[in-house]
């Protein structure tokens, strides 16, 4: 199983604030989160890399 990243780690990778990441999640435009229980949010590195790749392709 892949190591899971928390919001602070993901925000750092994307060079955005945690608040911006939360907005992305709410709007459904960011990397897909994994919910563990009602409040714990994690991400896979694969999902983050896919999100970055997709964003780069859309920006062309």
C-alpha positions as CSV (number, residue, x, y, z in Angstrom):
1,X,0.0,0.0,0.0
2,X,1.2,3.5,-0.9
3,X,2.1,5.9,1.9
4,X,-0.6,8.5,2.4
5,X,0.1,12.2,2.5
6,X,-1.7,14.8,4.7
7,X,-3.0,18.2,3.6
8,X,0.1,20.0,4.9
9,X,2.4,17.8,2.8
10,X,0.2,18.1,-0.3
11,X,-0.1,21.9,0.0
12,X,3.7,22.0,0.3
13,X,4.2,19.9,-2.8
14,X,1.8,22.1,-4.8
15,X,3.1,25.3,-3.3
16,X,-0.4,26.4,-2.2
17,X,-1.9,27.1,1.2
18,X,-3.9,24.5,3.0
19,X,-6.9,26.8,2.7
20,X,-6.5,26.8,-1.1
21,X,-6.2,23.0,-1.1
22,X,-9.5,22.9,1.0
23,X,-11.2,25.1,-1.6
24,X,-10.0,22.8,-4.4
25,X,-11.4,19.8,-2.6
26,X,-14.7,21.5,-1.9
27,X,-15.0,22.5,-5.6
28,X,-13.9,19.1,-6.9
29,X,-11.0,20.6,-8.9
30,X,-8.1,19.4,-6.9
31,X,-6.5,16.0,-6.2
32,X,-9.0,13.4,-5.1
33,X,-8.8,12.9,-1.3
34,X,-9.2,9.7,0.7
35,X,-11.5,10.1,3.7
36,X,-10.6,8.1,6.8
37,X,-13.5,8.6,9.1
38,X,-15.5,11.8,9.1
39,X,-12.7,14.3,9.3
40,X,-9.3,12.7,8.4
41,X,-8.2,13.5,4.8
42,X,-5.3,11.9,3.1
43,X,-3.9,11.7,-0.5
44,X,-1.8,9.2,-2.4
45,X,1.4,10.4,-4.1
46,X,0.1,8.8,-7.3
47,X,-3.1,11.0,-7.2
48,X,-1.0,14.2,-6.6
49,X,1.3,13.3,-9.5
50,X,-1.7,12.7,-11.8
51,X,-3.3,16.0,-10.7
52,X,0.0,17.9,-11.5
53,X,0.3,16.1,-14.9
54,X,-3.4,16.9,-15.8
55,X,-2.9,20.5,-14.7
56,X,0.2,20.8,-16.9
57,X,-1.7,19.4,-19.9
58,X,-4.6,21.7,-19.5
59,X,-2.4,24.7,-19.3
60,X,-0.9,24.0,-22.8
